[in-house]
């Protein structure tokens, strides 16, 4: 095994070495300084607290209208989900009994 620095550099680049980067012969290989990172953004408050404050700011009539609308949307969502499940079961059982 030879201790030729050029062969050692070619076999395994050191840490911080960018493959294919041009480096002057004999120049020390140094990793670039770490980039300054911005602090992480503040965690958003929970949805529940946001909705609670949203409802608190509404008038009595607006709150009633909003809650009624939400209930109607939830009922519609449940109806669609049930309809989709029923359609799936109809197809599945029809196919299952058709092939037996």
VENZIFEN-V644122 format. One record per backbone hydrogen bond with DSSP energy under -1.0 kcal/mol. CO is the residue of the C=O (numbers start at 1). NH is the residue of the N-H. E is the energy in kcal/mol with one decimal. If there is no record, write none. Layout:
# VENZIFEN-V644122
CO;NH;E  CO;NH;E
This chain:
# VENZIFEN-V644122
4;8;-1.8  5;9;-2.0  6;10;-1.3  7;11;-1.7  8;12;-1.7  14;17;-1.5  18;21;-2.1  24;27;-2.1  46;50;-1.8  47;51;-2.9  48;52;-2.3  49;53;-2.2  50;54;-2.1  51;55;-2.9  52;56;-2.1  53;57;-1.5  59;63;-2.8  60;64;-2.1  61;65;-2.5  62;66;-2.9  63;67;-2.7  64;68;-2.3  65;69;-2.4  66;70;-2.5  67;71;-2.3  68;72;-2.2  69;73;-2.3  70;74;-2.5  71;75;-2.5  72;76;-2.3  73;77;-2.4  74;78;-2.5  75;79;-2.5  76;80;-2.5  77;81;-2.3  78;82;-2.6  79;83;-2.5  80;84;-2.5  81;85;-2.4  82;86;-2.5  83;87;-2.3  84;88;-2.2  85;89;-2.7  86;90;-2.6  87;91;-2.3  88;92;-2.9  89;93;-3.0  90;94;-2.2  91;95;-2.5  92;96;-2.6  93;97;-2.6  94;98;-1.7  95;99;-1.7
